[in-house]
Amino acid sequence: MASRLLRVGFLLFASSFAFASAAAAQILPPPQIFFPPPADPRVPLGDLLSIVFEERDVIAFSTLGGSISTTLEIGESVRWHDSRGAVGVVLTDRRILAVGSGGGSWQALRYQRGEAPAEDAELGDRVALILTSRRAVVFGAPGTLVDYRLGPHEKLLGAGAGSNVAVAITDRKLLGYSPFVGGFFDADFDVGERLEDIALKPNLATVTTDRRFVVFRAETGVWSELRRPLT
């Protein structure tokens, strides 16, 4: 009888302990996961990349650690290269090569038949702008190369890059690029409109024409305008 009572008492104790443990588990706060804050686009970056060449290998070293390499084709020659902030660009006689700090590989874009290769690139902290005879090409770290192909008889009027923004103006389109949003964002350039100026800030591009002020903001990827003359 005493042995049976002991067994019953033990079972009651075990059940009470399990219930208490389950209740405690339910009221405990969930574990917190801390993520590093996103990079502030208003803060200029230091130089995060270094590009070196070893025979046919193109190697980018990053301050974040490690390296990313690609191989030139047989007979391919480098015409220009540079890096700034989180982006690096190599221009050859055949391709545009771009790499971003934090990216996993070099991005490549081949020139088309009859297309004059780019002579250089305009680099910002997180964006690169490359112009050829047929295309405006942009790269945003650590993304991909994006191109806009000029249409028949379409003319490039002006272009430029800030730290985190790039714009290209044709006689048909206003093109803005943001590495935070990705892709080209366009607005119409009116027939007969005349480009006067392109002013670039780290996250803002202001295009002045004889008819209006048009502003592109990197944080949103949106064009907005204010007509002239002001009243």
QUICORVEN-V943713 format. One record per residue. N is the residue number from 0. PSI is psi in radians with two decimals (999 if undefined). Layout:
n:N psi:PSI
n:N psi:PSI
This chain:
n:0 psi:-0.80
n:1 psi:-0.68
n:2 psi:-0.66
n:3 psi:-0.72
n:4 psi:-0.67
n:5 psi:-0.72
n:6 psi:-0.74
n:7 psi:-0.76
n:8 psi:-0.72
n:9 psi:-0.73
n:10 psi:-0.73
n:11 psi:-0.72
n:12 psi:-0.77
n:13 psi:-0.72
n:14 psi:-0.74
n:15 psi:-0.71
n:16 psi:-0.74
n:17 psi:-0.73
n:18 psi:-0.76
n:19 psi:-0.69
n:20 psi:-0.74
n:21 psi:-0.73
n:22 psi:-0.73
n:23 psi:-0.67
n:24 psi:-0.57
n:25 psi:-0.56
n:26 psi:-0.13
n:27 psi:2.41
n:28 psi:2.58
n:29 psi:2.63
n:30 psi:2.46
n:31 psi:2.38
n:32 psi:2.16
n:33 psi:2.15
n:34 psi:2.51
n:35 psi:2.48
n:36 psi:2.59
n:37 psi:2.65
n:38 psi:2.33
n:39 psi:2.03
n:40 psi:-0.23
n:41 psi:-0.24
n:42 psi:2.13
n:43 psi:2.54
n:44 psi:2.63
n:45 psi:3.12
n:46 psi:2.04
n:47 psi:-0.12
n:48 psi:2.65
n:49 psi:2.30
n:50 psi:2.26
n:51 psi:2.84
n:52 psi:2.36
n:53 psi:1.79
n:54 psi:-2.01
n:55 psi:0.04
n:56 psi:2.36
n:57 psi:2.09
n:58 psi:2.27
n:59 psi:2.15
n:60 psi:2.43
n:61 psi:2.53
n:62 psi:-0.27
n:63 psi:-0.17
n:64 psi:2.56
n:65 psi:-3.05
n:66 psi:2.75
n:67 psi:2.26
n:68 psi:2.70
n:69 psi:2.90
n:70 psi:2.30
n:71 psi:2.64
n:72 psi:2.80
n:73 psi:2.18
n:74 psi:-0.10
n:75 psi:2.38
n:76 psi:2.53
n:77 psi:2.28
n:78 psi:-0.49
n:79 psi:2.56
n:80 psi:2.67
n:81 psi:2.91
n:82 psi:2.65
n:83 psi:2.43
n:84 psi:-2.11
n:85 psi:0.17
n:86 psi:2.61
n:87 psi:2.48
n:88 psi:2.40
n:89 psi:2.20
n:90 psi:2.21
n:91 psi:-3.09
n:92 psi:-0.02
n:93 psi:-0.53
n:94 psi:2.84
n:95 psi:2.18
n:96 psi:2.33
n:97 psi:2.58
n:98 psi:2.57
n:99 psi:2.52
n:100 psi:2.23
n:101 psi:-0.16
n:102 psi:2.88
n:103 psi:-0.24
n:104 psi:2.88
n:105 psi:2.47
n:106 psi:2.47
n:107 psi:2.50
n:108 psi:2.13
n:109 psi:2.51
n:110 psi:2.57
n:111 psi:2.85
n:112 psi:2.23
n:113 psi:-0.06
n:114 psi:2.23
n:115 psi:2.21
n:116 psi:2.68
n:117 psi:2.54
n:118 psi:-0.57
n:119 psi:-3.07
n:120 psi:2.64
n:121 psi:2.14
n:122 psi:2.39
n:123 psi:-2.93
n:124 psi:-0.70
n:125 psi:0.18
n:126 psi:2.57
n:127 psi:2.48
n:128 psi:2.22
n:129 psi:2.30
n:130 psi:2.28
n:131 psi:-3.06
n:132 psi:-0.25
n:133 psi:-0.25
n:134 psi:2.69
n:135 psi:2.16
n:136 psi:2.33
n:137 psi:2.71
n:138 psi:2.31
n:139 psi:2.21
n:140 psi:2.41
n:141 psi:0.77
n:142 psi:-2.41
n:143 psi:2.91
n:144 psi:2.33
n:145 psi:2.35
n:146 psi:2.63
n:147 psi:2.13
n:148 psi:2.21
n:149 psi:2.40
n:150 psi:3.05
n:151 psi:2.21
n:152 psi:0.13
n:153 psi:2.37
n:154 psi:2.41
n:155 psi:2.15
n:156 psi:-0.55
n:157 psi:2.80
n:158 psi:2.83
n:159 psi:2.89
n:160 psi:2.39
n:161 psi:-2.89
n:162 psi:-0.75
n:163 psi:0.40
n:164 psi:2.57
n:165 psi:2.50
n:166 psi:2.61
n:167 psi:2.29
n:168 psi:2.18
n:169 psi:3.08
n:170 psi:0.13
n:171 psi:-0.51
n:172 psi:2.59
n:173 psi:2.09
n:174 psi:2.18
n:175 psi:2.50
n:176 psi:2.36
n:177 psi:2.25
n:178 psi:-0.28
n:179 psi:-0.53
n:180 psi:-0.64
n:181 psi:2.48
n:182 psi:2.86
n:183 psi:2.43
n:184 psi:2.21
n:185 psi:2.73
n:186 psi:2.73
n:187 psi:2.48
n:188 psi:2.07
n:189 psi:2.60
n:190 psi:2.26
n:191 psi:-0.05
n:192 psi:2.53
n:193 psi:2.22
n:194 psi:2.30
n:195 psi:-0.69
n:196 psi:2.64
n:197 psi:2.04
n:198 psi:2.21
n:199 psi:2.25
n:200 psi:3.01
n:201 psi:-0.69
n:202 psi:0.30
n:203 psi:2.39
n:204 psi:2.25
n:205 psi:2.08
n:206 psi:2.17
n:207 psi:2.22
n:208 psi:3.12
n:209 psi:-0.09
n:210 psi:-0.40
n:211 psi:2.92
n:212 psi:2.25
n:213 psi:2.21
n:214 psi:2.34
n:215 psi:2.24
n:216 psi:2.22
n:217 psi:-0.61
n:218 psi:-0.51
n:219 psi:-0.38
n:220 psi:0.57
n:221 psi:2.38
n:222 psi:2.43
n:223 psi:2.71
n:224 psi:2.75
n:225 psi:2.10
n:226 psi:2.60
n:227 psi:2.71
n:228 psi:2.67
n:229 psi:2.44
n:230 psi:999
